[in-house]
Amino acid sequence: MSGPTAELFADDALQQPAGREQIGEQSYVLRGYALPWIERLLPELRRVLAQSPFRQMVTPGGFIMSAALSSCGELGWTTDRTGYRYTTIDPNSQQPWPALPEALHQLAVMAAEEAGFNDFEPDACLINRYVPGAKMSLHQDKNERHYTAPVVSVSLGLPAVFLFGGHERSDKVQKVSLFHGDVVVWGGVDRLRFHGVLPIKEGVHPQMGPQRINLTFRMAG
Ligand SMILES: O=C(O)CCC(=O)C(=O)O
């Protein structure tokens, strides 16, 4: 997360339209919503990652995920050969996942409200790290106990193309460009829509370096 030289900046990371874009009946992109939080958020994130560093996990099918993962909050999402699940313990450290920092909690609650979801109380924050080339295949978020709460997703660093599909894997997919500080919220009738991320393009973000970090907040337990 250090600041590399200006000539390496990713051009499109600097072009960031403002405002709120509706991408589904109950889904919004809040452009630049996290930007005012970044200075508070990054030191908290560093502390979390010092306690539970990124690691590449294996899917039940035996594939190594290209995004590296960590978590904070009461519950952390994990995958291994036996399946996908939430755990209270970080399987690497055998310690509880780091607590959800207050700045992250507040950001997630306020973004959810901005998108029309009051009373969001996230107990899980999954942290995905994408280096150029890393991606997230189309999937539904179905490991949570209930689907009443939205998913709040914060983008940091290199730009990404977010894929937002329908309720069937084969449904048409919208391609939504996401930039540093953008927040996507989807819930209600859209909660189980397929989504994913295209491979991240080469680049170096001025604040975050050659990576994209995504935080997804959920009510999992
Ligand atoms: O990285 C993103 O923007 C989306 C992450 C995601 O799909 C997930 O964690 O379920």
The ligand as a Tripos MOL2 file, in Angstrom:
@<TRIPOS>MOLECULE
LIG
   10     9     1     0     0
SMALL
NO_CHARGES

@<TRIPOS>ATOM
      1 O1        -14.1790   -8.2420   -5.5800 O.co2     1 LIG1
      2 C1        -15.3430   -7.9440   -5.7850 C.2       1 LIG1
      3 O2        -15.6820   -6.8530   -6.2470 O.co2     1 LIG1
      4 C2        -16.4420   -8.9580   -5.5210 C.3       1 LIG1
      5 C3        -16.0720   -9.9640   -4.4780 C.3       1 LIG1
      6 C4        -17.0500  -11.0780   -4.4190 C.2       1 LIG1
      7 O3        -17.7300  -11.3550   -5.3600 O.2       1 LIG1
      8 C5        -17.2120  -11.8370   -3.1970 C.2       1 LIG1
      9 O4        -16.3980  -11.6910   -2.2710 O.co2     1 LIG1
     10 O5        -18.1720  -12.6250   -3.1270 O.co2     1 LIG1
@<TRIPOS>BOND
     1     1     2 2
     2     2     3 1
     3     2     4 1
     4     4     5 1
     5     5     6 1
     6     6     7 2
     7     6     8 1
     8     8     9 2
     9     8    10 1
@<TRIPOS>SUBSTRUCTURE
     1 LIG1         1 GROUP 0 **** ****
